[in-house]
Amino acid sequence: MGKGRNVLRFDLDKIEKKATPFINAEVAGLLSSEQEAVAAWNVYIAKGSSVEEDDQMAQDANAGSLAWSYEEDLPLTQDNKELFLEKYKKYFMNNYLKQFITNKFPTVEADAAVFDLAEARKAKAEKLNQSLTS
């Protein structure tokens, strides 16, 4: 059948709740200079590109139809500030957090070991059968 390996699964809702105050503080700092916030929006945040994608581009991405104009959108409305926060949170989770929580193996050796999928499936079925008969 094949071999398998356990991979950690993280509680993303809990992580997001813990990170939200820090992200809010970061966004407040960015929004203190609204021109810089518009630049960040137009180059990085609006399209939701990743740092890797940005590094691979010959030139910086632009927001296209999602772009904010310095003349028309400044000062930023409350709706735009909330949209910036929402999109920045997604950008942060994708670019800074994802690398620490994707495909991570358990630190306990027994849990991180490679196992036979057929044996694991059989053991799981036996355990279920045992719980049903008890």
Secondary structure, 3 states (H helix, E strand, C coil): CCEEECCCCCCHHHHHHHHHHHHHHHHHHHHCCHHHHHHHHHHHHCCCCCHHHHHHCCCCCCCHHHCCCHHHHCCCCHHHHHHHHHHHHHHHHHHHHHHHHCCCCCCCHHHHCEEEHHHHHHHHHHHHHHHHHC
